[in-house]
Amino acid sequence: MSSKYNLPRGTYDILPDVSHKWEYIINLFKDTAKLFNFKEIVTPIFEEADLFERSSGETSDIVQKEMYKFYDRKGREFALRPEGTAPVVRSFVENNLNAQGGIQKLFYVGPMFRYDRPQKGRYRQFYQYGVEAIGSNNPFVDAEVIALFYTFARKLGLTDFEVEINSVGNDDVSKIYDEALIKYFLPHKEELCGDCQERLEKKPRRLLDCKVKNCQALGKEAPIMLDYLDEECSTHFEQVKRYLDQFQVPYNVNPRIVRGLDYYTHTAFEFLNNKLGAQNAIGAGGRYNGLVEQIGGKPLPGVGFAGGFERLLLSMEAENLFSGDEVIPQVYVAAIGEKAQDHVAGIINFLRMNNISAEYDPDKTSLKAQMKAADKFKAKYALIIGDDELIRGVVTLKNLQERSQVDVTLQEIPSQIKL
Ligand code: HAM
């Protein structure tokens, strides 16, 4: 068959043969977040465009080229959300979630949208899972969110990934570091790509994230932030590392992590699977101590991460990991004869009301066709109802794995089914 319409480039359908895998990893993420006492928050998939423009930073790729923006009928400018942190913080501020005091520990799951060149592991609509812990500057919390990701990945069975951490300092340190970067790169300005020449003026550290060979080679010798940290920043970073040891999370310090979004302060981290090729970040995050205030709230600190489900699935496939059960009916109902077919809906309803999943195909009438379908569905039982059984008030329950069968009344079925 050929459809008259195609799906938009960079998107995909989650078809029934993989949807159970998605369900499995989403549920496992939610269960893991709950183990850490995080609670779910759901925000809209579109927000005022300005929310993202301000928080991500004007030189970020998201703002420069990746936002799906549109005007509504009243001329207001919105954007499909490219990420989840700014919307969660917007909701935190708008709903006064800090009124309860303490740390608000929130998690989310949902689609994000970025207009980028699609490739393996990079989509225009992709699904993120993430957490945000708002209200504490304690390095314990930085380590706790990293430990949450680590626990989740290990529960999935993943082993091929690295936790890389860095400190990107605070505002004061950032200024000094940016000056050092400008001093280093300025004599090489002509050798830099066009984008980096602009970055040098606006946000020099983004140069370190450039994928162009020349810029990367120059970046290798550039000053690193860790050498510029003041006492507050380096104490914070040391404590994060100490807590990570206690949480038994192995990590590498990678001074080249700069992150593509502007809101980070102190800890920044990435979870990398180097076997995935160019799109090797299966998750990333960090601390954002200025974001709540920037969005209109009190000056409250926060820290969180988000990961892409697609890259997680790719990583699981690469490691041959099992994920989730396909939907299999417990009972395949076979009705033989007109009377039985006439009564079958009531019987199926009884099963389902008793939490027994049941399949019946009204277009199949012969016993042979129905038993064949039961096999195809990998059903554990077949329930055979014939006109004759109906008169006797019984049905035949056939255990398809053990190849045994009994005649039972409808009421007896739930106790006969072994799950
Ligand atoms: P991010 O690094 O932009 O951070 O994205 C986080 C993760 O989302 C990436 O590591 C990757 O796994 C996935 N991802 C990003 N873009 C795509 C894409 N086009 N296709 C498939 N997967 C993608 C953030 O979004 C921050 N909000 C994370 C955070 C939370 N920081 C603090 N709290």
Boltz pocket constraint, residues with backbone or C-beta under 6 A from the ligand:
constraints:
  - pocket:
      binder: B
      contacts: [[A, 82], [A, 83], [A, 84], [A, 85], [A, 86], [A, 114], [A, 116], [A, 121], [A, 122], [A, 123], [A, 124], [A, 126], [A, 127], [A, 128], [A, 130], [A, 131], [A, 132], [A, 260], [A, 261], [A, 271], [A, 281], [A, 282], [A, 283], [A, 284], [A, 285], [A, 286], [A, 287], [A, 303], [A, 304], [A, 305], [A, 306], [A, 307], [A, 308], [A, 309], [A, 310], [A, 311]]
      max_distance: 6.0
